Amino acid sequence: MSRSIDDRATARGFPWALTLVTILCLAILLALGTWQVQRLAWKEALIATIDSRVSAAPVPLAEVEKTAGAGGDIEYQPVAAAGAFLHDKEQFFFATHDGQSGWYVYTPLRLADGRFVFVNRGFVPFDRKSPATREQGEVAGQVNLVGLARTAPAAKPSSLVPDNQPAENVFYWKDIAAMTANAGLDRASVLPFFIDAAKSDVPGGYPVGGVTIIDLPNNHLQYAVTWYGLAAALAGVYVAMLLRRRKPISAART
């Protein structure tokens, strides 16, 4: 006696649970890919804005102050300022430049109205922290400078960043309130942003200006392709599984 199995369909039922899981995973992968496409458009617009801004002519310091006071974006805005540096109140931010460790020198610039703005004059090597090692660069009297306005962070950017050590005059993040207090200045007299000085001919060569790093990674297209690719692969695997389940079975049992 023999019994044939139906060649037109398998005896297995439709995989409803697996189908629902697949649909859910596809929805998540497609949503992630779409989000990255949206992030790509945002990042490209941001990069275009910054590129346009940094190549523009410097604006007066008062204009940047007005924009900042109104909550506007001043990051990387070219600015012109004039005043006298208070070199005895320098604050030091640990940094690297051209592969060398050292310091960014943040110096209060006394403005004509008696207020101050901290200027990142640039980089000095680790062993040039003491002003005595770079006396020529301690420019006296009235100076005119151009640079880029930089927003002061509201808090430490990450728990991985070390705590500042004001007592040692060592800063790992740009805490403008701590720098102000460490310099012995009245907080109300200090503008709430920094200026990164442009590269210029400084006597003695230090500090080296123009150290602003503008590096905005833009990997969103790669991420979008990855998520959409995973979605396509999942759909392919699911379809292949369905086709295999529907494959005719021609075995016979005797």
C-alpha contacts under 8 A as a table, 3 or more apart, distances in Angstrom:
res1	aa1	res2	aa2	distance
1	M	254	T	6.05
2	S	252	A	7.28
2	S	253	R	5.87
2	S	254	T	4.30
3	R	252	A	6.25
3	R	253	R	5.66
3	R	254	T	6.48
4	S	250	S	7.68
4	S	251	A	7.17
4	S	252	A	5.05
4	S	253	R	6.78
5	I	249	I	6.85
5	I	250	S	6.49
5	I	251	A	6.57
5	I	252	A	6.32
6	D	9	A	6.24
6	D	10	T	7.15
6	D	248	P	7.81
6	D	249	I	7.02
6	D	250	S	7.42
7	D	10	T	7.50
7	D	248	P	4.82
7	D	249	I	5.14
7	D	250	S	5.56
8	R	248	P	5.54
8	R	249	I	7.64
9	A	246	R	5.80
9	A	247	K	7.11
9	A	248	P	5.81
9	A	249	I	7.39
10	T	245	R	6.90
10	T	246	R	6.07
10	T	247	K	7.32
10	T	248	P	6.69
10	T	249	I	6.70
12	R	245	R	7.50
15	P	18	L	5.45
15	P	19	T	6.11
16	W	19	T	5.01
16	W	20	L	6.24
17	A	20	L	5.25
17	A	21	V	6.33
18	L	21	V	5.14
18	L	22	T	6.08
19	T	22	T	5.03
19	T	23	I	6.16
20	L	23	I	5.13
20	L	24	L	6.20
21	V	24	L	5.11
21	V	25	C	6.18
22	T	25	C	5.12
22	T	26	L	6.04
22	T	234	L	7.55
22	T	235	A	7.85
22	T	238	Y	7.45
23	I	26	L	5.06
23	I	27	A	6.12
24	L	27	A	5.15
24	L	28	I	6.35
25	C	28	I	5.12
25	C	29	L	6.18
25	C	231	A	7.94
26	L	29	L	5.13
26	L	30	L	6.00
26	L	231	A	5.52
26	L	234	L	7.28
26	L	235	A	7.54
27	A	30	L	5.24
27	A	31	A	6.01
28	I	31	A	5.10
28	I	32	L	6.19
29	L	32	L	5.14
29	L	33	G	6.21
29	L	227	W	5.50
29	L	228	Y	6.59
29	L	230	L	7.07
29	L	231	A	5.63
30	L	33	G	5.05
30	L	34	T	6.12
30	L	227	W	6.75
30	L	228	Y	6.04
30	L	231	A	6.49
31	A	34	T	5.10
31	A	35	W	6.07
32	L	35	W	5.06
32	L	36	Q	6.30
32	L	224	A	7.34
32	L	227	W	6.37
33	G	36	Q	5.17
33	G	37	V	6.38
33	G	223	Y	7.13
33	G	224	A	4.34
33	G	225	V	7.04
33	G	226	T	7.63
33	G	227	W	4.96
33	G	228	Y	5.57
34	T	37	V	5.01
34	T	38	Q	6.33
34	T	224	A	6.91
35	W	38	Q	5.08
35	W	39	R	6.17
35	W	224	A	7.84
36	Q	39	R	4.83
36	Q	40	L	5.99
36	Q	220	H	5.35
36	Q	221	L	6.92
36	Q	223	Y	6.47
36	Q	224	A	5.15
37	V	40	L	4.96
37	V	41	A	6.48
37	V	220	H	6.71
37	V	221	L	6.63
37	V	224	A	6.05
38	Q	41	A	5.26
38	Q	42	W	6.37
39	R	42	W	4.99
39	R	43	K	6.01
39	R	220	H	6.48
40	L	43	K	5.14
40	L	44	E	6.08
40	L	218	N	7.27
40	L	219	N	7.93
40	L	220	H	5.13
40	L	221	L	6.34
41	A	44	E	5.27
41	A	45	A	6.22
42	W	45	A	5.22
42	W	46	L	6.19
43	K	46	L	4.97
43	K	47	I	6.11
43	K	218	N	6.76
44	E	47	I	5.15
44	E	48	A	6.14
44	E	218	N	7.86
45	A	48	A	5.11
45	A	49	T	6.15
46	L	49	T	5.07
46	L	50	I	6.24
47	I	50	I	5.17
47	I	51	D	6.04
47	I	216	L	7.33
48	A	51	D	5.13
48	A	52	S	6.12
49	T	52	S	5.19
49	T	53	R	6.04
50	I	53	R	4.90
50	I	54	V	6.07
50	I	76	Y	6.93
51	D	54	V	5.60
51	D	55	S	6.50
52	S	55	S	5.56
52	S	56	A	6.54
53	R	56	A	5.31
53	R	76	Y	6.90
53	R	77	Q	6.05
53	R	78	P	7.33
54	V	76	Y	6.07
54	V	77	Q	6.25
54	V	78	P	6.09
54	V	148	L	7.67
56	A	78	P	6.87
57	A	78	P	6.54
58	P	77	Q	7.48
58	P	78	P	4.34
58	P	79	V	4.32
58	P	80	A	5.61
58	P	146	V	6.95
58	P	147	G	7.79
59	V	63	E	6.59
59	V	64	V	7.31
59	V	77	Q	8.00
59	V	78	P	6.31
59	V	79	V	4.76
59	V	80	A	5.95
60	P	63	E	5.45
60	P	64	V	6.90
60	P	79	V	5.79
60	P	80	A	5.25
60	P	81	A	6.71
61	L	64	V	5.22
61	L	65	E	6.21
61	L	79	V	5.86
61	L	80	A	5.86
61	L	81	A	5.66
62	A	65	E	5.01
62	A	66	K	6.14
63	E	66	K	5.09
63	E	67	T	6.29
64	V	67	T	5.11
64	V	68	A	6.11
64	V	74	I	6.53
64	V	77	Q	7.72
64	V	79	V	7.27
64	V	149	A	7.66
65	E	68	A	5.12
65	E	69	G	6.01
65	E	191	L	7.54
66	K	69	G	5.09
66	K	70	A	6.32
67	T	70	A	5.22
67	T	71	G	6.47
67	T	72	G	5.02
67	T	73	D	7.07
67	T	74	I	6.87
68	A	71	G	5.09
68	A	72	G	5.21
68	A	73	D	6.70
68	A	74	I	6.34
69	G	72	G	7.32
74	I	77	Q	5.34
74	I	149	A	6.17
74	I	150	R	6.80
74	I	151	T	6.79
75	E	148	L	7.57
75	E	149	A	5.72
75	E	150	R	4.95
75	E	151	T	5.71
76	Y	148	L	4.92
76	Y	149	A	5.26
76	Y	150	R	5.98
77	Q	148	L	5.29
77	Q	149	A	5.18
77	Q	150	R	7.71
78	P	146	V	7.07
78	P	147	G	5.60
78	P	148	L	4.49
78	P	149	A	6.31
79	V	146	V	5.63
79	V	147	G	5.55
79	V	148	L	5.83
79	V	149	A	6.41
79	V	195	I	7.92
80	A	144	N	7.41
80	A	145	L	5.83
80	A	146	V	4.43
80	A	147	G	6.66
81	A	144	N	5.94
81	A	145	L	5.51
81	A	146	V	6.35
82	A	109	L	7.92
82	A	111	L	6.48
82	A	112	A	7.75
82	A	142	Q	7.01
82	A	143	V	5.60
82	A	144	N	4.41
82	A	145	L	6.24
83	G	109	L	5.75
83	G	110	R	5.21
83	G	111	L	4.64
83	G	112	A	6.30
83	G	141	G	7.91
83	G	142	Q	5.25
83	G	143	V	5.55
83	G	144	N	6.78
84	A	109	L	5.40
84	A	110	R	5.14
84	A	111	L	6.94
84	A	140	A	7.03
84	A	141	G	5.45
84	A	142	Q	4.79
84	A	143	V	5.98
85	F	107	T	6.49
85	F	108	P	5.88
85	F	109	L	4.50
85	F	110	R	6.16
85	F	139	V	7.48
85	F	140	A	7.00
85	F	141	G	7.46
85	F	142	Q	7.89
85	F	143	V	7.88
86	L	89	K	5.68
86	L	90	E	7.23
86	L	107	T	6.42
86	L	108	P	5.59
86	L	109	L	6.30
86	L	110	R	7.09
87	H	90	E	5.46
87	H	107	T	6.22
87	H	108	P	7.54
87	H	138	E	6.55
89	K	107	T	6.50
89	K	108	P	6.88
89	K	183	A	5.05
89	K	184	G	7.88
90	E	105	V	6.38
90	E	106	Y	5.59
90	E	107	T	4.60
90	E	108	P	7.02
90	E	183	A	7.24
91	Q	105	V	6.01
91	Q	106	Y	4.97
91	Q	107	T	6.36
91	Q	169	N	6.07
91	Q	170	V	7.36
91	Q	171	F	7.77
91	Q	179	M	6.47
91	Q	182	N	7.89
91	Q	183	A	7.35
92	F	103	W	5.77
92	F	104	Y	5.78
92	F	105	V	5.12
92	F	106	Y	6.11
92	F	129	K	7.81
92	F	169	N	6.04
92	F	170	V	5.43
92	F	171	F	6.03
93	F	103	W	5.31
93	F	104	Y	5.03
93	F	105	V	6.64
93	F	106	Y	7.40
93	F	170	V	6.00
93	F	171	F	4.58
93	F	172	Y	5.85
93	F	173	W	7.16
93	F	174	K	7.38
94	F	101	S	7.73
94	F	102	G	6.03
94	F	103	W	4.70
94	F	104	Y	6.48
94	F	170	V	6.74
94	F	171	F	6.13
94	F	172	Y	5.72
95	A	101	S	6.00
95	A	102	G	5.49
95	A	103	W	5.14
95	A	104	Y	6.25
95	A	123	F	7.87
96	T	99	G	6.10
96	T	100	Q	5.29
96	T	101	S	4.29
96	T	102	G	5.76
96	T	103	W	7.21
97	H	100	Q	5.24
97	H	101	S	6.52
97	H	102	G	7.55
97	H	123	F	6.98
97	H	211	V	7.54
100	Q	125	P	6.98
101	S	125	P	6.26
101	S	126	F	5.93
102	G	123	F	6.93
102	G	124	V	5.78
102	G	125	P	4.26
102	G	126	F	3.78
102	G	127	D	7.46
102	G	128	R	7.96
102	G	129	K	7.79
103	W	123	F	5.51
103	W	124	V	5.38
103	W	125	P	6.35
103	W	126	F	6.28
103	W	129	K	6.97
104	Y	120	N	6.39
104	Y	121	R	7.11
104	Y	122	G	5.17
104	Y	123	F	4.53
104	Y	124	V	6.47
104	Y	207	P	7.94
105	V	119	V	7.95
105	V	120	N	5.56
105	V	121	R	5.60
105	V	122	G	5.74
105	V	123	F	6.38
105	V	124	V	7.27
105	V	207	P	7.17
106	Y	118	F	5.93
106	Y	119	V	5.28
106	Y	120	N	4.35
106	Y	121	R	6.16
106	Y	122	G	7.84
107	T	118	F	5.40
107	T	119	V	5.24
107	T	120	N	6.48
107	T	121	R	6.91
108	P	116	F	5.86
108	P	117	V	5.54
108	P	118	F	4.36
108	P	119	V	6.12
109	L	116	F	5.28
109	L	117	V	5.31
109	L	118	F	6.06
109	L	119	V	6.61
110	R	114	G	6.02
110	R	115	R	5.86
110	R	116	F	4.66
110	R	117	V	6.97
111	L	114	G	5.37
111	L	115	R	5.40
111	L	116	F	5.69
111	L	117	V	7.60
112	A	115	R	7.41
114	G	189	S	7.70
115	R	189	S	4.82
115	R	190	V	5.92
115	R	191	L	7.49
116	F	189	S	6.12
116	F	190	V	4.74
116	F	191	L	6.24
117	V	190	V	5.63
117	V	191	L	5.23
117	V	192	P	7.84
117	V	193	F	7.27
117	V	194	F	6.49
117	V	195	I	7.50
118	F	190	V	7.72
118	F	191	L	7.78
118	F	193	F	7.49
118	F	194	F	5.28
118	F	195	I	6.50
119	V	194	F	5.82
119	V	195	I	4.73
119	V	196	D	5.90
119	V	197	A	6.49
120	N	194	F	7.15
120	N	195	I	5.99
120	N	196	D	4.70
120	N	197	A	5.87
121	R	196	D	6.53
121	R	197	A	5.22
121	R	207	P	6.10
121	R	208	V	7.24
121	R	209	G	5.65
122	G	196	D	7.44
122	G	197	A	6.81
122	G	206	Y	7.76
122	G	207	P	4.91
122	G	208	V	4.78
122	G	209	G	4.12
122	G	210	G	6.56
122	G	211	V	5.99
123	F	206	Y	7.11
123	F	207	P	5.00
123	F	208	V	4.92
123	F	209	G	6.59
123	F	211	V	7.09
124	V	128	R	5.78
124	V	129	K	6.70
124	V	206	Y	5.99
124	V	207	P	5.19
124	V	208	V	6.65
125	P	128	R	5.27
125	P	129	K	7.09
126	F	129	K	6.08
127	D	130	S	7.55
128	R	131	P	7.13
128	R	133	T	5.57
128	R	134	R	6.80
129	K	133	T	7.51
130	S	133	T	5.72
130	S	134	R	7.52
131	P	134	R	5.37
131	P	135	E	5.87
131	P	138	E	7.46
132	A	135	E	5.43
134	R	137	G	5.67
134	R	138	E	7.14
134	R	204	G	6.73
134	R	206	Y	6.53
135	E	138	E	5.36
135	E	204	G	7.86
136	Q	139	V	6.97
136	Q	203	P	5.25
136	Q	204	G	5.23
137	G	202	V	5.79
137	G	203	P	4.95
137	G	204	G	5.62
137	G	205	G	6.88
137	G	206	Y	5.60
137	G	207	P	6.75
139	V	203	P	7.87
140	A	143	V	7.99
145	L	197	A	6.91
145	L	198	A	7.68
146	V	197	A	6.04
146	V	198	A	5.93
147	G	195	I	5.97
147	G	196	D	5.21
147	G	197	A	4.19
147	G	198	A	4.64
147	G	210	G	7.90
148	L	195	I	5.46
148	L	196	D	5.11
148	L	197	A	6.62
148	L	198	A	7.34
149	A	193	F	7.00
149	A	194	F	5.83
149	A	195	I	4.57
149	A	196	D	6.41
150	R	193	F	5.94
150	R	194	F	5.04
150	R	195	I	5.78
150	R	196	D	6.93
151	T	192	P	7.84
151	T	193	F	5.14
151	T	194	F	6.46
152	A	174	K	6.65
152	A	175	D	7.16
152	A	176	I	6.49
152	A	192	P	6.72
152	A	193	F	5.10
152	A	194	F	6.57
153	P	156	K	7.19
153	P	157	P	7.47
153	P	174	K	6.67
153	P	175	D	6.87
154	A	175	D	7.72
155	A	175	D	7.35
156	K	159	S	7.29
156	K	161	V	7.27
156	K	173	W	6.41
156	K	175	D	7.69
157	P	161	V	7.19
157	P	173	W	7.60
158	S	161	V	5.48
159	S	162	P	7.46
161	V	172	Y	6.80
161	V	173	W	7.44
162	P	172	Y	6.18
163	D	171	F	7.71
163	D	172	Y	6.66
163	D	173	W	7.91
164	N	170	V	6.22
164	N	171	F	4.60
164	N	172	Y	5.44
164	N	173	W	6.81
165	Q	168	E	5.47
165	Q	169	N	6.14
165	Q	170	V	5.09
165	Q	171	F	6.03
166	P	169	N	4.54
166	P	170	V	5.78
166	P	171	F	6.79
166	P	178	A	7.06
166	P	179	M	7.47
166	P	182	N	6.29
167	A	170	V	7.66
167	A	182	N	7.79
169	N	182	N	7.64
171	F	174	K	6.78
171	F	175	D	7.81
174	K	179	M	7.86
175	D	178	A	5.40
175	D	179	M	6.20
176	I	179	M	5.02
176	I	180	T	5.98
176	I	192	P	7.43
176	I	193	F	7.76
177	A	180	T	5.09
177	A	181	A	6.23
177	A	187	R	6.91
178	A	181	A	5.12
178	A	182	N	5.94
179	M	182	N	5.04
179	M	183	A	6.08
180	T	183	A	5.17
180	T	184	G	6.35
180	T	185	L	5.41
180	T	186	D	7.11
180	T	187	R	6.24
180	T	190	V	7.42
181	A	184	G	5.02
181	A	185	L	5.89
181	A	186	D	7.34
181	A	187	R	7.29
182	N	185	L	7.72
185	L	189	S	7.35
185	L	190	V	7.60
186	D	189	S	5.40
186	D	190	V	6.95
187	R	190	V	5.47
188	A	191	L	7.81
191	L	194	F	7.78
196	D	209	G	7.85
196	D	210	G	7.12
196	D	211	V	7.49
196	D	212	T	6.55
197	A	209	G	5.75
197	A	210	G	5.99
198	A	209	G	5.35
198	A	210	G	4.24
198	A	211	V	7.65
199	K	208	V	6.69
199	K	209	G	4.02
199	K	210	G	4.07
199	K	211	V	7.63
200	S	208	V	7.78
200	S	209	G	6.27
200	S	210	G	7.77
201	D	205	G	7.01
202	V	205	G	5.17
202	V	206	Y	6.21
202	V	207	P	7.05
202	V	208	V	7.51
203	P	206	Y	7.11
205	G	208	V	6.38
208	V	211	V	7.39
218	N	221	L	7.72
219	N	222	Q	5.38
219	N	223	Y	6.35
220	H	223	Y	4.96
220	H	224	A	6.03
221	L	224	A	5.03
221	L	225	V	6.17
222	Q	225	V	5.23
222	Q	226	T	6.20
223	Y	226	T	5.00
223	Y	227	W	6.29
224	A	227	W	5.27
224	A	228	Y	6.10
225	V	228	Y	5.19
225	V	229	G	5.75
226	T	229	G	5.03
226	T	230	L	6.18
227	W	230	L	5.16
227	W	231	A	6.29
228	Y	231	A	4.98
228	Y	232	A	6.22
229	G	232	A	5.07
229	G	233	A	6.13
230	L	233	A	5.00
230	L	234	L	6.07
231	A	234	L	5.13
231	A	235	A	6.20
232	A	235	A	5.10
232	A	236	G	6.12
233	A	236	G	5.01
233	A	237	V	6.19
234	L	237	V	5.15
234	L	238	Y	6.18
235	A	238	Y	5.11
235	A	239	V	6.18
236	G	239	V	5.22
236	G	240	A	6.10
237	V	240	A	5.10
237	V	241	M	6.12
238	Y	241	M	5.08
238	Y	242	L	6.37
239	V	242	L	5.12
239	V	243	L	6.23
240	A	243	L	5.13
240	A	244	R	6.13
241	M	244	R	5.11
241	M	245	R	6.25
242	L	245	R	5.10
242	L	246	R	6.33
243	L	246	R	5.15
243	L	247	K	6.16
244	R	247	K	5.08
